[in-house]
């Protein structure tokens, strides 16, 4: 009689990255001059790419992104997806860092925005979860 070896399915790896700068919102971005917007996007791309490199996140075939704004109090709650422009710049930074080859739907099939979470400092938390083939 031969034994059948059952292999457990591989679990996707995940990483949590936090930035201590309050994410800018879509509403704020609409009022900016395009030079200011370009500078903010460039700065955020560089920062998030650097934060990903510090965590030594390897090159991945695809990722799921979970974004949670961090707030100090409930007085001025942003809309759930208001931080979209910052998250988009962060994902571009992950491309720049070589974590994913592109930010198209094949490499980033899901972006989930969570309600703001209370924290000691304002900022943005992004969880990257590997998409397994």
BARODO-813667 format. One record per residue (C-alpha): x, y, z. Coordinates in steps of 0.2 Angstrom, whole numbers, padded with zeros to 4 digits, m for minus. Example, Ala and Ser with C-alpha at 12.3 -4.5 7.8 and 13.67 -1.06 7.14 Angstrom:
2
<r><c1>0062</c1><c2>m0022</c2><c3>0039</c3></r>
<r><c1>0068</c1><c2>m0005</c2><c3>0036</c3></r>
END
This chain:
133
<r><c1>0000</c1><c2>0000</c2><c3>0000</c3></r>
<r><c1>0007</c1><c2>0017</c2><c3>m0005</c3></r>
<r><c1>0004</c1><c2>0033</c2><c3>0006</c3></r>
<r><c1>m0002</c1><c2>0048</c2><c3>m0003</c3></r>
<r><c1>0006</c1><c2>0064</c2><c3>0003</c3></r>
<r><c1>m0005</c1><c2>0079</c2><c3>0004</c3></r>
<r><c1>0003</c1><c2>0096</c2><c3>0002</c3></r>
<r><c1>m0004</c1><c2>0111</c2><c3>0011</c3></r>
<r><c1>m0008</c1><c2>0125</c2><c3>m0001</c3></r>
<r><c1>0005</c1><c2>0139</c2><c3>m0001</c3></r>
<r><c1>0000</c1><c2>0154</c2><c3>0009</c3></r>
<r><c1>0002</c1><c2>0171</c2><c3>0001</c3></r>
<r><c1>0015</c1><c2>0182</c2><c3>0010</c3></r>
<r><c1>0011</c1><c2>0199</c2><c3>0016</c3></r>
<r><c1>0019</c1><c2>0215</c2><c3>0022</c3></r>
<r><c1>0013</c1><c2>0230</c2><c3>0031</c3></r>
<r><c1>0020</c1><c2>0247</c2><c3>0027</c3></r>
<r><c1>0016</c1><c2>0263</c2><c3>0036</c3></r>
<r><c1>0020</c1><c2>0281</c2><c3>0032</c3></r>
<r><c1>0018</c1><c2>0295</c2><c3>0045</c3></r>
<r><c1>0013</c1><c2>0308</c2><c3>0033</c3></r>
<r><c1>m0006</c1><c2>0311</c2><c3>0032</c3></r>
<r><c1>m0012</c1><c2>0306</c2><c3>0015</c3></r>
<r><c1>m0018</c1><c2>0319</c2><c3>0003</c3></r>
<r><c1>m0036</c1><c2>0317</c2><c3>m0003</c3></r>
<r><c1>m0044</c1><c2>0318</c2><c3>m0020</c3></r>
<r><c1>m0054</c1><c2>0333</c2><c3>m0014</c3></r>
<r><c1>m0037</c1><c2>0342</c2><c3>m0010</c3></r>
<r><c1>m0029</c1><c2>0337</c2><c3>m0026</c3></r>
<r><c1>m0042</c1><c2>0344</c2><c3>m0037</c3></r>
<r><c1>m0038</c1><c2>0362</c2><c3>m0031</c3></r>
<r><c1>m0019</c1><c2>0360</c2><c3>m0034</c3></r>
<r><c1>m0009</c1><c2>0367</c2><c3>m0048</c3></r>
<r><c1>m0003</c1><c2>0353</c2><c3>m0059</c3></r>
<r><c1>0015</c1><c2>0357</c2><c3>m0054</c3></r>
<r><c1>0011</c1><c2>0355</c2><c3>m0035</c3></r>
<r><c1>0002</c1><c2>0339</c2><c3>m0039</c3></r>
<r><c1>0017</c1><c2>0332</c2><c3>m0049</c3></r>
<r><c1>0029</c1><c2>0337</c2><c3>m0035</c3></r>
<r><c1>0018</c1><c2>0328</c2><c3>m0022</c3></r>
<r><c1>0016</c1><c2>0312</c2><c3>m0033</c3></r>
<r><c1>0035</c1><c2>0312</c2><c3>m0036</c3></r>
<r><c1>0038</c1><c2>0314</c2><c3>m0017</c3></r>
<r><c1>0026</c1><c2>0300</c2><c3>m0012</c3></r>
<r><c1>0032</c1><c2>0288</c2><c3>m0025</c3></r>
<r><c1>0050</c1><c2>0290</c2><c3>m0019</c3></r>
<r><c1>0045</c1><c2>0288</c2><c3>m0001</c3></r>
<r><c1>0034</c1><c2>0273</c2><c3>m0003</c3></r>
<r><c1>0047</c1><c2>0264</c2><c3>m0014</c3></r>
<r><c1>0060</c1><c2>0268</c2><c3>m0001</c3></r>
<r><c1>0049</c1><c2>0261</c2><c3>0013</c3></r>
<r><c1>0046</c1><c2>0245</c2><c3>0002</c3></r>
<r><c1>0065</c1><c2>0243</c2><c3>m0001</c3></r>
<r><c1>0068</c1><c2>0245</c2><c3>0018</c3></r>
<r><c1>0057</c1><c2>0230</c2><c3>0021</c3></r>
<r><c1>0066</c1><c2>0220</c2><c3>0008</c3></r>
<r><c1>0050</c1><c2>0215</c2><c3>m0001</c3></r>
<r><c1>0055</c1><c2>0204</c2><c3>m0016</c3></r>
<r><c1>0049</c1><c2>0205</c2><c3>m0034</c3></r>
<r><c1>0032</c1><c2>0198</c2><c3>m0035</c3></r>
<r><c1>0020</c1><c2>0193</c2><c3>m0049</c3></r>
<r><c1>0006</c1><c2>0202</c2><c3>m0042</c3></r>
<r><c1>m0001</c1><c2>0210</c2><c3>m0026</c3></r>
<r><c1>m0017</c1><c2>0214</c2><c3>m0017</c3></r>
<r><c1>m0017</c1><c2>0231</c2><c3>m0009</c3></r>
<r><c1>m0026</c1><c2>0236</c2><c3>0007</c3></r>
<r><c1>m0026</c1><c2>0254</c2><c3>0012</c3></r>
<r><c1>m0031</c1><c2>0261</c2><c3>0029</c3></r>
<r><c1>m0029</c1><c2>0280</c2><c3>0033</c3></r>
<r><c1>m0022</c1><c2>0283</c2><c3>0051</c3></r>
<r><c1>m0030</c1><c2>0297</c2><c3>0061</c3></r>
<r><c1>m0028</c1><c2>0304</c2><c3>0078</c3></r>
<r><c1>m0046</c1><c2>0308</c2><c3>0082</c3></r>
<r><c1>m0063</c1><c2>0306</c2><c3>0075</c3></r>
<r><c1>m0066</c1><c2>0325</c2><c3>0072</c3></r>
<r><c1>m0063</c1><c2>0326</c2><c3>0054</c3></r>
<r><c1>m0066</c1><c2>0309</c2><c3>0046</c3></r>
<r><c1>m0061</c1><c2>0307</c2><c3>0028</c3></r>
<r><c1>m0071</c1><c2>0297</c2><c3>0016</c3></r>
<r><c1>m0066</c1><c2>0279</c2><c3>0015</c3></r>
<r><c1>m0057</c1><c2>0281</c2><c3>m0002</c3></r>
<r><c1>m0052</c1><c2>0299</c2><c3>m0001</c3></r>
<r><c1>m0034</c1><c2>0294</c2><c3>0000</c3></r>
<r><c1>m0034</c1><c2>0286</c2><c3>m0017</c3></r>
<r><c1>m0022</c1><c2>0298</c2><c3>m0025</c3></r>
<r><c1>m0009</c1><c2>0294</c2><c3>m0011</c3></r>
<r><c1>m0012</c1><c2>0275</c2><c3>m0013</c3></r>
<r><c1>m0010</c1><c2>0277</c2><c3>m0032</c3></r>
<r><c1>0007</c1><c2>0286</c2><c3>m0030</c3></r>
<r><c1>0012</c1><c2>0272</c2><c3>m0017</c3></r>
<r><c1>0008</c1><c2>0258</c2><c3>m0030</c3></r>
<r><c1>0019</c1><c2>0268</c2><c3>m0043</c3></r>
<r><c1>0033</c1><c2>0268</c2><c3>m0030</c3></r>
<r><c1>0031</c1><c2>0249</c2><c3>m0028</c3></r>
<r><c1>0033</c1><c2>0248</c2><c3>m0047</c3></r>
<r><c1>0049</c1><c2>0259</c2><c3>m0046</c3></r>
<r><c1>0056</c1><c2>0248</c2><c3>m0032</c3></r>
<r><c1>0054</c1><c2>0233</c2><c3>m0043</c3></r>
<r><c1>0041</c1><c2>0224</c2><c3>m0032</c3></r>
<r><c1>0029</c1><c2>0222</c2><c3>m0047</c3></r>
<r><c1>0033</c1><c2>0225</c2><c3>m0065</c3></r>
<r><c1>0017</c1><c2>0236</c2><c3>m0068</c3></r>
<r><c1>0002</c1><c2>0243</c2><c3>m0059</c3></r>
<r><c1>m0010</c1><c2>0236</c2><c3>m0072</c3></r>
<r><c1>m0025</c1><c2>0224</c2><c3>m0067</c3></r>
<r><c1>m0014</c1><c2>0209</c2><c3>m0070</c3></r>
<r><c1>m0002</c1><c2>0214</c2><c3>m0057</c3></r>
<r><c1>m0013</c1><c2>0224</c2><c3>m0045</c3></r>
<r><c1>m0030</c1><c2>0215</c2><c3>m0047</c3></r>
<r><c1>m0037</c1><c2>0222</c2><c3>m0030</c3></r>
<r><c1>m0036</c1><c2>0238</c2><c3>m0021</c3></r>
<r><c1>m0047</c1><c2>0239</c2><c3>m0005</c3></r>
<r><c1>m0050</c1><c2>0255</c2><c3>0005</c3></r>
<r><c1>m0054</c1><c2>0253</c2><c3>0024</c3></r>
<r><c1>m0062</c1><c2>0266</c2><c3>0035</c3></r>
<r><c1>m0049</c1><c2>0277</c2><c3>0045</c3></r>
<r><c1>m0041</c1><c2>0269</c2><c3>0060</c3></r>
<r><c1>m0037</c1><c2>0278</c2><c3>0076</c3></r>
<r><c1>m0018</c1><c2>0279</c2><c3>0079</c3></r>
<r><c1>m0005</c1><c2>0288</c2><c3>0089</c3></r>
<r><c1>0001</c1><c2>0297</c2><c3>0073</c3></r>
<r><c1>m0008</c1><c2>0302</c2><c3>0057</c3></r>
<r><c1>m0003</c1><c2>0293</c2><c3>0041</c3></r>
<r><c1>m0007</c1><c2>0279</c2><c3>0029</c3></r>
<r><c1>m0005</c1><c2>0260</c2><c3>0032</c3></r>
<r><c1>m0004</c1><c2>0249</c2><c3>0016</c3></r>
<r><c1>m0004</c1><c2>0230</c2><c3>0017</c3></r>
<r><c1>0003</c1><c2>0221</c2><c3>0002</c3></r>
<r><c1>m0002</c1><c2>0203</c2><c3>0000</c3></r>
<r><c1>0006</c1><c2>0192</c2><c3>m0013</c3></r>
<r><c1>m0006</c1><c2>0186</c2><c3>m0027</c3></r>
<r><c1>m0001</c1><c2>0168</c2><c3>m0030</c3></r>
<r><c1>m0002</c1><c2>0161</c2><c3>m0048</c3></r>
END
